[in-house]
Amino acid sequence: MNKTLGVVLVVILVIATAGAYLFPKVQKPLGAMPGPVIQSEFLDVNGVETWYKSSPFNTASTTRCALRAPSHATSTLSSEGVVKAATTTDYTITLAKSATAFATTTLIRELAVTEAGQIALPTASTTVTVLADTNRTFKPGEYLVVSTAGPTATAFDSGYCSAVFSVGR
């Protein structure tokens, strides 16, 4: 009986080993998102990273937002948005880039807003000036700085800034 048990165990071992080599386990990556809310600042699709940044307006300064570009690689600003609070005073929104937050060293564009409740949403495809198309490349860690000139800081208490940066291979 012991001899038969030993032979059966050897046969089972040989079959299991051969099966492991002939039929390896194949794991396919998951291709689904966990839901509509993504907690990460970026998505990486086939090596192209898209970074999403946003910030509410700073009401203590005329520098409303400073959104930092990805710090590991050069990136391209693919879109930016500024949504303002309701005010009846004319004002100007300035978008610029800088090596530090709260400075405006390289102008991207300037927008004059004249209507209460008006929303200024420039996109990468909107050509305001040639300058707007040439200053969209950000060095690692540079800032997109949004500032305003016009009404008091409290007129902007419910506004926000957003930007999308792309990092390619």
N, C-alpha and C positions, 0 to 999 in steps of 0.2 A: 504494500500500500504506500509506503514512503517513497519507493522508487517511482511509482505512477504519479504521485503528487509532485515530485521533483520534475518529472518530464512535462507535466501539464504547466507548471510554473515557468519552465524554460520556454515552452511554446508560446505562452501568453506574453512573456517578456520579448521574444523575437517579433511577434506580431505587433506589439505596441511600439517597439523601436522602429520597425519598418514603416508602420503607419505614420509615425511622427516625421520621418524623412520623406515619404512619398506624398503625404497630404499635409503640408505645413499650414499653420493657422494664418489666415489672411485677415488683416485688420484694415478696414476702410475708415478714413477720417469722417467725422460727422460734418454734415453740410447744412446745419440749421442754426438759426439764432435762437437764444433762449427766450426772446420776447421783443416787444417794441422799444424797450428802454435799455440802452447800453451805457454802462457806467464808465467806460474808458473814454479818454479824450481823443483817441484815434482808432481808425480801422486800417488794417493792412490787407490789401487784396493783390495777390501775385507780386509782392514786393513794392507796391506803390502805397505809401502811407498817406492818409487824409486825416489831418488834425482839425478838430472842431474846438474853437475857443469862444467863450462868452463871459461877460461881466456886466453887472448893473452899473449905472452911472455913479461916479463919485460926486457927491454934492458939495464937498468941502473945497473944491478946486475947479478951475476952468478946464483942467485936464480930466476928462470924464472917464476914460478907460485907458489901460495899457495892457495889451494882450501880447504875451510872449510867444514868439515863433518857436518851433521845435529846436531844442538845444543840441541835438546830435548831428544835424546835417543842414545844408543849405535848403531852403524851401521857397516855394512860390505862393504868393497870396492869390488864391483863386477867386475869393469873394469876400466882401466885408459888408457889414450892415450897421446902421445906426438908427435907432428908433427913439424919437424924442417924446418928451411929455408935452402936454398942451400948454401953449403960451401964445399971447397975442403980440409979442415983441419979435421983431426981425432979429435974426442971428446968423452966425456963420459956423459951420462945422469944418474942422481941419483934420485931415487924416495924414499922418506922417510916420516915418520909421526912425528909430533911434537905437543906439547901443544900450541906453539905459531907459528905464521907465520915466515918464513925466518930462521928457525933453522932445523937441520936434526938430530934428536935424535935417531930414530929407523929406520934402513934401511929396505926398502921393496925389492928393487932390484937396480942393476946398469947395464947399457947397454953401450957397446962400439960401437960406430958408426964410420965406416971407409970410406963410400962412399958418394960422393956429391949427394945431393938430396934423400938420403935414408930416409925412414920413419920408425920410431920405434913405433910399436903399440902392446905392450904387453897386454895380456888379463888374466882374472882370471884363465883360464884353462891352460895357458902356465906355465910350471914348469921350472923356471930358477934355483932356489935353494929351499931347504926346507924353508928357511927364507921367501921367497916370499909368501908362502902359510900360514905362521903362523902369519904374521904381518898385516893382512887385517882387523882386528877388530879395529874400531876407537871408542874412548870414545866420549861422547857428546862434540862437538865443537873443536875436534882435527883437525889438518891440514894435508893434503897431500901436501908435499913440493917437487917441482921439481927443481933440480939445474943442471948446466952443468959445465964441465971443458974442456978447449980446446981453441977454437978460441975466438976472441974478441966479446964483447956483441952485436955489430951491425950485426954480422953474423946471429943473431937469431931474427931480427926485424919483421919477418912475421910468426913466429911459434905460436903455441898455445897448451894449455893443456886442457884435459877434464877428468872427472871422473864420475862414477855412483856408488852411495851408496844405499844400501838397509837397510831398517828398518822394521823388522818383528814385529809381535804381542808379 
